[in-house]
Amino acid sequence: MFDKHALDDLARARAAWESSTLKTTLDKMPERRRTFMTQSSVPIERLYTPLDVADMDYQRDLGMPGEYPFTRGVHASGHRGKLWTMRMFAGFGTAEETNARYKYLLEQGNMGLSVAFDLATLMGYDTDAPEAMGEFGKCGVAVSSLLDMELLMHGIPLGEVSTSMTINSPAPIIWAFYIAAAEKQGVPMAALRGTLQNDILKEYIAQKEFIFPPHPSMRLVVDTMEFGTRHMPQWNTISISGYHIREAGSTAVQELAFTLADGLEYVRWGIARGMSVDEFAPRLSFFFNVHNDFFEEIAKLRAARRIWAREMRETFGAKDPRSWLMRFHCQTAGVSLTAQQPEVNLVRVAVQALAAVMGGAQSLHTNSMDEALALPSEHAVTLALRTQQVIAEETGVANTIDPLGGSYFVEALTNQTEQAVYDYFRRIEEMGGVLPAIENGFFQTEIADASYRHQKEVDSDDRTIIGVNGYVTENYPAIPILEMDPKGYERQVARLNKLRMERDNEKVAAALNALRTACQGNENTMPHLIEAAKAYATLGEITQVMREVFGVYQEPAFI
């Protein structure tokens, strides 16, 4: 991309600058620290010039927006044509309480729903199960049956609103509840738009909300891929998620490498099921964390698009350009928020959200300032949404496409990130692939080591976190905290008991028996899950059938 003679001249000019102008400045005023590094501990050079991107080829490595390799974005007009979807993640207490929050967010300018489920739901238990004691509504909304889903979506036109659901091991069951609830609204499944997270590999790697062993879990994921491909053309059946990998303590490079490795594994399983890559790949989507290091996060997102496009076209032979596109949602980094001086979190979130937008996100959730303390209050979540709206309407960053494209620093960091990801790909392949690497504890150990290294940097003051080990104050203003209905648990349990008494229990038993037979064989489980949902079988009852057929996974200890 640069003339060789011009690069030689630049190298001489840079050397002269270092020995004269720079040296004079450093003699008078030394730099603030010996080493500068990204949030992921990658060293940052003092100055970047064309010498750092001398091997780049514009058409091969950058290209035009909306064209292969999509480094500069998947849409030709960027955010000039359509802003990203402002999709605020929400869920707490009962379905009624969360339904009210959804309606409030939609009134405030939220563009799509994003459902957070409580831990009992995430682990496939009904609210009144002994294993669920004390977890009702605490990290999301409780959904134990189709009835809860109907209440959760009451008055929300599911044929018009796009819904994302953060659910993994029981994802096919919750999806079946949603499909059945939509049908009761008169909305056919083919008209539904949204995303199911449904990324079980990252559960074994990072979040640990798994139920079944890896192989039957992957079978269920592919069931949803196949069902969505055949019957729900507007639905993203997997949101391949790096968010939780990053929240567990990974670096930006590890987040990207492990997420892409998972995505490529899902593609392999889809092809093994008998689908062509171009049948299902256009409906795969991604979900990334956006942390504090502004330029590293932008470089990560740009590298992600380029790597995915190349792998889909060159490794898997995808012919449809839609299969090459990486579409992704971003969420600001929950792990970066502090209980100390919580209002400072507004600043962190604004910087992270700006990086997501400049990195080309199609959808964005901004965390609220109080999330290190509790689930977001209405006031806090409104400020978080307003942060996105200010970025969209007042900053001008959405006026041009890929505004940092061509920056020597950003392009060099993008290339460096890409190379580091391929280094991880090689290591994973040498172990036999993603599942053997999970079973051997490779991902888990890499993340633990990165998390430990980061904590050591904080403890030794090599890394400053405002309010934690820098600019500490003893007193800071209290902020209002969300309070849930204290009678919500009692209402939920009473509703469950009433449901079990009033439904047609013979129909429930027949649906569960048909599901058991499907699980024992090779039949796609989704039609049977939908029938069980319509019969008002509960989440716990359906999951128990699967536990009995597939078994329950116990992660080994890794030393």
N, C-alpha and C positions, 0 to 999 in steps of 0.2 A: 504494500500500500504506500510505501515511501521509497524515494529514489536513494540508491545505495550511496552515491556520493554525498547527498544531503545528510544521510545518517552519519557518515564518517565526519563530516563537518560539525554535526551536532555533538558527536562524542568528544571531539576536541574542545568545543565550546563549553560543554558541561565540565570537563576536567579542569579547564581554565577557571571557570566559575567557582568550583570547589576549592581550588588552591588560592584563590584571591578573595573575591567578594564574600563567599561563604565563610572562609577561614577568619577573615577580619571580623565578621559578625559574631562568630562563635567564640572568638577570643574575648570579646567584650561581654557577650551575653550567651552563656552555654544553654543548650536545649533543656527543656523541663525535665526530661528523664532520659535514661540511657537507651531504653528500648520502647518503641511505639508499636502497638499491636492491635488487631481487631478484637472484637468480643470473643472470638474463637481462638485467641492467642496466636494468630498468624501475624508475623512481623510486617510492618508497614514501612516502606522506603521513604526517605526524605522528600524525594521529588520524582515525578513520573513524566516521561517525555515520549516521543515517538520511538525511542530506542527500546522501550518496554513492550511495545506492540508491533515491533518491526516485522514479525512473521505473519501478521494478520492479513487475510485477504477479505476485502469488503464483501463481495458477493458470497463467498463461502462461509464466512464467520458471522456476518451481520445481516446482509440482505435488506430488503425493504419490509416495512411493517405489513403484516398480513401475508407474507410470503416466506417460504422455507429459507433459512432454518428458524425463523420466528424469534430470533434474539431480540428484535426491536418491537415485538408484540404480535399477538395473534389476530388483531383486527387492523385493517388498513388505515382506519381513521383514528385509532387509539381511543381516548376518552373525549375527543372532539365530537364524535357521533353519538355516543351513549356513555353516560357516566357508569361507574361500577355500581353494582347492587349493594345498597346499604342494608346489610342483613344482621340485625342485632340478635345475638344468642340469648335466649331467655327461657326460664323454667324454674318454678319453685312451688312447693306445697302441693295443693290440690289442682286438679284440672281447671276448676272454676277460677282460681286465683290467677293462674298462668294465662288463661283465656282473656281475662281482663287486661293483663299486661300486653298481650299481643295486640289487642284492639287499640290500646293506648299508643303503642309504638307505630302502628300503621297510621294513626291519626297524626303523629309527629313527623311523618315522612319516611318511615322505614319502608323498604321496598320489597322485602321478603321475610318469611318466618324462618327461625332457626331454633329448633327444639332441644333444650337441655333436659335430660332425664335424671331422676335420682338414682342412687347407687343400687337400690333394690331392683329397679327396672333394668339397669345396665347389667346386672348379674342374673337376670331371668327369674326373679322372685316376686311373688305377690306381696303387697304391702303388709299383710298380716302374717307372713311366714316368720318363723322364729329367727331365721338367719337375717331377716331384714330389720330386726328390732333396733330402733333408734336412728334409722336412716331415712325415714319418711320425709320427702320433700326438701332435703337439706342441700343437695347439689344440683337439683333439677326437679322436674315435675314427676309425680307418681302416675304411671300408666299400667294398670294391671289387667285391663280388658278392653274390648271394643267400646264398652260403655264409657270408659274414661277418655278414649280417643274422641268419641262423639262430643263429649263435654268440652274437651280441649279445643276442638275446632268449631264449636257452636257459633253460628253467625258469621263464620269466615268462609267466603266462597272459594272452595278448593279448586274449582275450575279456572280461577283467575289468579290465585296467589301461588307463588313458588315456595315450596317448603323444604328446608334442609333438616335432617334428623341425625343427631350425633348419638348413634347407637351402633354397637358392633357385634358382640357374640349373639344376642337375640335379635339382630337387625331384621332377618326375614320375618319374624313374628310381628314386630312393631310395624313393619311395612305392610303386612297383611291387615293389621288393624286399620291403618291409614287408608288402604285401598277400599276396605269394607265401609269405613266411615264416609268416604267420598261417594260410594255407590248409594248410600242412604240419602246423600244430598242430591242424588240424581246425576252425578258426574262420573262418566265411564273412566276406567283406568287409563285408557289411551290418551285422555285429555289432561292427565295429571302432569305437573311439572315440579321437579325438585331433585333432591339429592339424598341418598342414603349413605351414611359414612361407611359402614359395612367393611371396614379395613381390619381384618382379624390379625394380619401379620404384625402390624405395629402394636397390637395388644401384647403379643408374646415378647416383642422387643422392648416395649417401654411402659405402657399404661397398665398392663396386667389384669384387665377386665375380661379375661377369657373364661370360658366354661368348658368346652369340649377340647379334645386333643387336636393338634394342627391339621391332620389329614381330613377328618370329617368336617372340621370347621371350614376348610378350603372348599370342600364339596358344596357346603351350603352357600358360600359366596358365589361359586360358579352357577348354582341353581338360580340365584337372583340375577346374575348377569344374563343367563340364557332366557329367563322369564321376561326380563325387561326388554331384551333385544326383540323378542317375539311379540310382546303385547303392550309395551309402554315406551314408545319411541322418544318421548320428551324427558325421560327420567334418567338421571345419572345414578347407576346402580352401585358404584363405589366412589367414595371420595378418599383417595389414597393420601394418607395423612402423615405429614412430618411434624405437625404441631405438637403432638404428645411426645414425640421423640425428643424435640427440643426442650419441652417442659421438663423432661426427665433429666436434663443436664447435658445433652449432646452439644457439639459445636455446630456451626452453620453448615460446614462441609459434611459432617456426619448426618445431620438432618436431611440434607439433599441426597446424599449417596444412598442412605438406607431407605428413604422414601421411594426413590427411583428404582432401586433394586426390588422393592416390594411390588411396585407397579409392573415392572417387567415380568415378575413371577405370576401375577394375575393374568397377564397376557398369555403366558405359556399354558396356564391351566385352561383358559378359555379356548385356546386352539386345540388342546388335548381333548376337550369336550366335543369337538367337532364343528365349532363355529369358525368362520374365517375371521381374520383379524379386523377386516374392514366392516364386519357386521357389528362388532361390539365396541371397538376402540373409540369411536367418536363420542361415546357416552361415558367414558372414563373421565373423572375429574380429580383435582388435587387440592390439598389443603395445607398451607404453610404457615409457620410461625414467623412473625416479624419482630425482631429483637431491637436492642438499642443502637447497634452499630449501623448507622445510616447507610453508608456505602457498601458494606459487606452484605447487607440484606438485599439491596438493589442488585448487586452482582450475582447473588445466589439465585434470584428469580429470573434474571436474564439467562444465566447458564442453564437453569432448569429447562427452559423452553427449548434451547438449542440441543441439549443432550436428548431430550425425549423425542424431538422431531427426527434426529439422526437415527436413534435406535429403532423407532417405529418404521422408518422408511428403509433403512439399510439392513438392519438385523432381522426384522420380521416381515419385510417385503410389503408393507401396507401401500396400497395404490391410491386410496382415497385421501386427498389432502386433509380432510377433517380428522383422519386418524393420526396425523402428525401433530395436530394442535394440542398444546398443553393449556387447558383452561383451569384456573385455580382461584380458590377463595383464600383470603388471608385473615388471620386474627392477630391482634397485637399480643405481646408476650405477657401472659399472666404471671409467669415466674419472675418477671422483672419488677413487679409491683411490690411496694413496701407498706407495711403497717405503720412504720414511722413516717411522719409528715405525709399523710396520704394524698393531700392536695397536689403534691409534686408529681403524683402519678398522672395527672392531667397533662403535664408537659411530656412525660415519657410516651404516653399514648399518642400524643399529637405527632411527635417525631417518628414513631413507628408507623403510624397510619400514612404519613407523608411518604415514607420509604415504600410502603406497599403500593401506593398510587403510582409513584414514579417508577416502580418495578413492573407495573402493568397488570395489577390484579383485576380480575373481573368481578370480584365480590369481596366485601370487607366487613368485619366486626371489630369494633373498638371497645376494649375493656373499660370498665368504670373505675373511678378512683378508689372506691371502697372495697374492691374485690379481694384485697389481702385480709379484710376483716369479716366480710359476710357476702351474701348474694347482693347484687346491686339494688340500691333504692331507686325509686322512680326519678328523683332529682339527679342522682349520679348517672343513671343510664341515659337521661335526656342530654346531659352535658357530653357524654360519650358520643351520642348520635350527632349532636351539634358540631363536634370536632370534625367529623367527616363532611358535614355540610359546609363548614367554613373552608375546608381544603378544596371542596368542589367549586364553591361559588366565589371565593374571595382571594385565593392565593395566585391563581393563574397557572398552576402547575398542570392543569388538564388542557391547556390551550395548544400544546404542541405534543408530538408523539415522541416518546423515549427521549426526554429532554437531556439526559446525561449520556446518551449514545455518542461515542466519539471521544469522551473524556479519557485521556491516557490512563488515569488511575482506575476508573471504572472498568474500562476494557481489559486492562492488565489483571485486575482482580477477578473479573468474569472468567478470563482464560485460566487463571491460577485455580479458581474454584472448580472449573470443569476438569482440569487435569487431576486434581485431588480426588474428585468423584470417580474417575476412571481407575485410579489406583485402588480405591475401595472395591470397585467392581471386580477387579482382577483377584483380590484377596478372597472375596466371597465365592467366586467361581472356583478357585483352588480348593475350597472347602466342600465343594459339591453343590453349592447353590444356597438359596435363602433358608429353606427348612433345615438342612443340616447345620447351617451357621447358627440358627436359633437354638437348635437342640444342643449345640456345643457351647452356647453362651457367648458367642463372639460379639454380637451386637450389644448385649447387656453389659459385657465387660468394657467394651470401648466407651459406652456412654458413662459408666461408673467412673472410669479413669478420667474422662473429660470433666465430669462434675467435680471430682476431687481436686483436680488441677485448678479449676476456677475458684473453688472455695479457698484453696491455699493462697491464691493471688489476692483474694479479698482479705483473708486473715493477716497477710503480711503487708497489707496496704499497697501492694503493687497494682491493685485495681480499686478504684473509689466508687462507692455506691452512696449517693446523696442521702443523708439521714441515717445511714447504717454505720459506715466507718469514715464518713466525711461530712462536714457541716452539720454535726449532730446538735440537736436542741432537746432540752428536757421537756419542754412544754410545747404542744402544738394543738391547734383547735380541734375539738371533737366534731365529728360529722354524723349526720343522721344515719341510722342503720335500719335496713329492712326488717320488719317484723311480720311473721306469717300468722295466719289464723291459728290460735292454739287449739281450736276444736277441729281443725282440718283432718287430723289423723283419725279421730273418732268417726267423722262423717265418711271418710274413705273406707274404713273397715266395715261400717254399717252398710254402705253401698255394695261392697263385695259380698257380704253375707246375704243380702237381699237378692243379689244377682244369682247366686248359687242356688237359692231356693226357688226362684221364679222362672228360670230358664228351662228349656226342654233338656233334661239331663240325659235322656236316651240319645238325643241328637248329638249332644256333646260327646258321649262315649263312642258313638259311631264315627264321628269326625276324628277323634283321637286315635282310634284303632286304625283308621285308614292312613293317618299320618304315620303311625308306627310301621305299618307295612311298607310305606314309601321310603322311610328312613332305612329300613332293613334291606331294601333293594336299591335299584339305581334310578328310580323314577324321580323327576323333579319335584321337590317338596312344596314349592310355592302354591300350586292350586289347592293342596290339602291344608296348608296353613291358612289360606283365605277362607276355606270352608269351616275350619275350626274357629276362626275369628268370628265369622257370621253366626255360628252356633253359641257364641259368647263363652267359649272355653277361655280360661284365664291364662295370662302369661306364664304363671307358675306351673299350671297343668300341662301346657304345651311343652315348656322347657323340660319338665320332668320326663316326658316321653322320650325326648331326645337324649337326655342324660342316661336313661336306661339303655338306649340303643348304642349311643356313641361313647359313653363313658365320660368321666370328668378328668380334666388335665391337672396334674400336679407338677409344677415346675421344679426341676432338680436344683440343688444348690451349686453355685459356680464359685470356684476358689481362684 
